[in-house]
Amino acid sequence: MEHIASRRNTWFAISAALLIPCILALAIHGLNFGIDFTGGSAWEIQYTDSVDTEDIVSVLAANGLPNSRVQQVGGDSEHRYLIRTAEIREGSAEKQKLTDALATLGTLNPSGESLNTVGASVGNSIRNRSVLAVAAASVGILLYIAFAFRNTQRPFLYGIAAIVAMLHDALIVLGIFAILGWLFDVEVDALFITALLTIIGFSVHDTIVVFDRIRENLVNRAANSFEDIVNYSIAQTLVRSVNTSLTVVITLLALYLFGGSSTKNFVLALLIGVIAGTYSSIFNASQILVAWETHEIQNVFNRILRRRQTPSTTTRAA
């Protein structure tokens, strides 16, 4: 089998090429947060015939909701429309007024209506708790892996490598959704956080499988150098990792193509995360271990430090 570990710079370059546009999209455009995080109402209505979304926006603007967004959901024959707007209360006079105004565009189907409202304070609380959940999961994973690999020479290195691979997967998912939000108005909701935490768990699980085989082969001295041991361990786990991920990807593809529209973004996040997680477990996490053992990472930091120290040394000499 080809020596995967010896080509680690190639794998790192591929990851960098994927991460740079994702990080730029997050920095420039950010995520398009849904009402779960910003507060407001998601109001789904259904007409018996097709209605232009621009007409719905105009009616809402004329009735005091100028910043509303409307999109058609479901099949073309269903004539269902999702309105995202400021907070509207169920049973309020405002909602009745809006319903009467929208009814001027066509016949509304009452059975096809649903209203989900989240207050701004609740949205902020969800956002803060989501960040806390991701941070707590990261710290817990680091500590667990360090404990699980406590018999190795550098147990925390295994934990750090797993965290780096996990962050790689999370940033790719976040970045792609930032791009989708910018180009196609795709929103991030509370279900997206569930997908992100699931991706973190899947990524770490796949990484631990490779790390565990590396630990066994170190004990058994399966090869002469650490790099060869890592490559041998990857060869032993590669087919298992790819097959496991492939079955998950096929299932998620089926759910994305034939599932309901309400879960499409959730499934898409999982799909991206599973693919990224499989790649990072094989080509990133284990390669970080090799790069550290061969002092490549330390040499990079040393070069950076020398470059920073050189100008100050020159200034003092002058």
C-alpha positions in Angstrom: 0.0 0.0 0.0 1.1 3.6 -0.7 2.8 5.3 2.2 0.1 7.7 3.3 2.0 9.2 6.2 4.9 10.3 4.0 2.5 12.5 2.0 1.2 14.3 5.0 2.0 17.8 3.5 -0.3 17.0 0.6 -3.1 16.1 3.0 -2.5 19.2 5.0 -2.6 21.3 1.8 -5.9 19.8 0.8 -7.4 20.7 4.2 -6.0 24.2 4.0 -7.5 24.6 0.5 -10.9 23.6 1.9 -10.6 25.6 5.2 -9.5 29.0 3.8 -12.7 29.8 1.8 -14.8 28.4 4.7 -13.0 30.7 7.2 -13.3 33.7 4.9 -17.0 33.1 4.4 -17.5 32.9 8.2 -15.4 36.0 8.8 -17.0 38.1 6.0 -20.6 36.9 5.8 -21.1 34.8 9.0 -23.9 32.4 9.5 -27.5 33.2 8.4 -29.2 32.6 11.8 -32.8 31.5 11.8 -35.5 32.6 14.3 -34.2 30.0 16.8 -31.3 32.3 17.4 -32.5 35.8 16.4 -36.2 35.6 17.6 -39.2 36.1 15.4 -41.9 34.0 13.7 -41.8 31.3 11.0 -45.3 31.3 9.6 -46.3 28.7 7.0 -49.4 29.3 4.9 -51.0 27.4 2.0 -53.0 28.6 -0.9 -55.3 26.6 -3.1 -53.5 28.2 -6.2 -50.1 29.5 -6.9 -49.2 33.0 -5.6 -46.2 35.2 -6.4 -43.8 35.4 -3.4 -43.2 39.1 -4.2 -46.9 39.8 -3.8 -46.8 38.2 -0.3 -43.8 40.4 0.6 -45.6 43.5 -0.6 -48.8 42.7 1.4 -46.7 42.1 4.6 -44.7 45.3 4.0 -48.0 47.3 3.6 -49.2 45.9 7.0 -46.2 46.8 9.1 -43.7 44.0 8.4 -41.3 45.4 5.8 -38.3 43.1 6.4 -40.2 39.8 6.0 -38.7 37.0 3.8 -40.9 34.6 1.9 -40.0 31.4 0.2 -42.0 28.6 -1.4 -41.6 25.2 0.3 -42.7 21.7 -0.7 -43.7 20.8 -4.3 -44.9 23.4 -6.8 -48.4 21.8 -6.7 -48.7 22.3 -2.9 -48.6 26.1 -3.0 -47.1 26.4 0.5 -45.1 29.4 1.5 -42.9 30.0 4.5 -42.8 33.6 5.9 -40.0 34.6 8.3 -40.8 37.8 10.0 -40.9 39.7 13.2 -42.6 38.2 16.2 -46.3 37.4 15.6 -48.5 36.0 18.4 -51.0 33.2 17.8 -54.6 34.4 18.2 -53.6 38.1 18.2 -55.4 40.8 16.4 -52.2 41.5 14.3 -52.2 37.9 13.0 -55.9 38.1 12.1 -55.3 41.4 10.2 -52.4 39.8 8.3 -54.4 36.7 7.5 -57.2 38.9 6.0 -54.6 40.8 4.0 -53.0 37.7 2.7 -56.4 36.2 1.8 -56.8 39.0 -0.8 -54.1 37.2 -2.9 -55.9 33.9 -3.1 -57.8 31.3 -1.1 -56.0 30.2 2.0 -56.2 26.7 3.3 -56.5 26.8 7.1 -55.4 23.2 7.6 -52.0 24.0 5.9 -51.1 26.8 8.3 -48.6 26.6 11.1 -46.9 29.3 13.3 -43.7 29.0 15.3 -42.6 32.0 17.4 -39.4 32.4 19.4 -38.7 35.5 21.5 -35.5 37.4 21.1 -34.3 36.6 24.6 -35.0 32.9 24.1 -33.0 33.1 20.8 -30.0 34.6 22.5 -30.2 32.0 25.3 -30.2 29.2 22.7 -27.2 30.7 20.9 -25.2 31.1 24.1 -26.0 27.6 25.2 -25.1 26.2 21.8 -21.6 27.7 22.0 -21.2 26.4 25.6 -22.3 22.9 24.5 -19.7 22.8 21.7 -17.0 24.2 24.0 -17.8 21.7 26.8 -17.8 18.8 24.3 -14.3 19.8 23.1 -12.9 20.0 26.6 -14.5 16.7 27.5 -13.1 15.0 24.4 -9.6 16.3 25.1 -9.7 15.0 28.7 -11.2 11.6 27.8 -8.7 10.9 25.0 -5.8 12.0 27.3 -7.0 9.6 29.9 -7.7 6.8 27.4 -4.1 7.1 26.0 -2.4 7.8 29.3 -0.1 4.8 28.8 1.5 6.5 25.7 4.4 8.9 25.8 2.3 12.0 25.0 -1.3 11.4 25.9 -2.4 15.0 25.5 -0.9 15.0 22.0 -3.5 12.4 21.0 -6.2 14.6 22.5 -5.0 17.8 20.8 -4.7 16.0 17.4 -8.3 14.7 17.8 -9.5 18.2 18.7 -7.7 19.8 15.7 -9.4 17.2 13.4 -12.7 17.8 15.0 -12.3 21.6 14.6 -11.4 21.0 10.9 -14.7 19.2 10.4 -16.8 21.7 12.3 -15.2 24.7 10.4 -15.9 23.0 7.0 -19.5 22.5 7.9 -19.9 26.0 9.4 -18.1 27.6 6.4 -20.2 25.8 3.8 -23.4 26.8 5.5 -22.1 30.4 5.7 -21.6 30.2 1.9 -25.0 28.7 1.4 -26.6 31.3 3.6 -24.9 34.1 1.6 -25.8 32.6 -1.9 -29.0 30.8 -1.2 -30.4 32.2 2.0 -30.0 28.9 3.9 -30.6 29.5 7.6 -29.0 27.9 10.6 -31.4 26.7 13.3 -31.3 24.8 16.6 -31.4 21.5 14.7 -28.1 22.5 13.0 -26.4 22.6 16.4 -27.6 19.0 17.0 -26.0 18.1 13.7 -22.8 19.8 14.6 -22.5 18.0 17.9 -23.3 14.7 16.1 -20.5 15.5 13.6 -18.1 16.1 16.5 -18.9 12.8 18.1 -18.6 10.9 14.7 -15.3 12.6 13.9 -13.7 11.8 17.3 -15.0 8.2 17.2 -13.4 7.6 13.8 -10.2 9.2 15.0 -10.0 7.1 18.2 -10.3 3.9 16.1 -7.1 4.9 14.2 -5.3 6.1 17.4 -6.2 2.9 19.2 -4.6 0.8 16.4 -1.5 3.1 16.5 -1.2 2.4 20.3 -1.5 -1.3 19.8 1.1 -1.3 17.1 3.5 0.8 19.2 3.3 -1.8 21.9 3.8 -4.7 19.5 6.6 -2.8 17.6 4.9 -3.4 14.3 7.5 -1.3 12.4 10.8 0.4 13.0 9.8 4.1 12.9 6.7 5.9 14.3 5.9 7.0 10.7 5.8 3.4 9.5 3.7 2.4 12.5 1.1 5.1 11.7 1.0 4.1 8.1 0.6 0.5 9.0 -2.2 1.4 11.4 -4.0 3.5 8.8 -3.8 0.6 6.3 -5.4 -1.7 8.9 -8.3 0.7 9.6 -8.8 2.4 6.2 -11.2 -0.1 4.7 -13.3 -0.3 7.9 -13.5 3.5 8.1 -14.4 4.0 4.5 -17.0 1.3 4.5 -18.6 2.6 7.7 -18.7 6.1 6.4 -20.0 5.0 3.0 -23.1 3.3 4.6 -23.8 6.4 6.6 -23.4 8.6 3.5 -25.8 6.5 1.4 -28.4 6.6 4.1 -28.1 10.4 4.5 -28.3 10.9 0.7 -31.5 8.9 0.7 -32.9 11.1 3.5 -31.8 14.3 1.8 -33.3 13.4 -1.6 -36.5 11.8 -0.4 -37.0 13.1 3.1 -39.0 16.1 4.3 -38.0 19.7 3.6 -37.8 20.5 7.3 -34.9 18.1 7.8 -32.9 18.8 4.6 -30.4 21.3 6.2 -29.9 18.9 9.2 -29.2 16.0 6.9 -27.0 18.1 4.6 -24.9 19.2 7.6 -24.5 15.6 8.7 -23.6 14.6 5.2 -20.8 17.2 4.9 -19.6 16.4 8.4 -19.3 12.7 7.9 -17.3 13.0 4.7 -15.0 15.7 6.3 -14.7 13.6 9.5 -13.6 10.5 7.6 -11.0 12.5 5.7 -9.6 14.2 8.8 -9.4 11.0 10.9 -7.2 9.3 8.3 -5.3 12.2 6.7 -5.1 14.8 9.4 -5.3 13.6 13.0 -2.8 10.7 12.6 -0.5 12.9 10.4 -0.4 15.5 13.2 1.1 12.8 15.5 3.8 12.0 12.9 4.5 15.7 12.2 5.1 16.2 16.0 7.2 13.1 16.4 9.4 14.1 13.5 9.7 17.6 15.0 8.2 19.2 11.9 5.6 21.2 13.9 8.3 22.3 16.4 10.5 23.5 13.5 7.7 25.6 12.0 7.2 27.3 15.4 10.9 27.8 15.8 11.2 29.5 12.4 8.3 31.8 13.2 9.9 32.8 16.5 13.3 33.4 14.8 11.7 35.7 12.2 10.0 37.7 15.0 13.2 38.0 17.0 15.5 39.0 14.0 14.2 42.6 13.5 14.5 43.4 17.2 18.1 42.0 17.2 19.0 44.1 14.1 17.5 47.2 15.7 19.6 46.8 18.9 22.8 46.3 16.9 22.2 49.5 15.0 
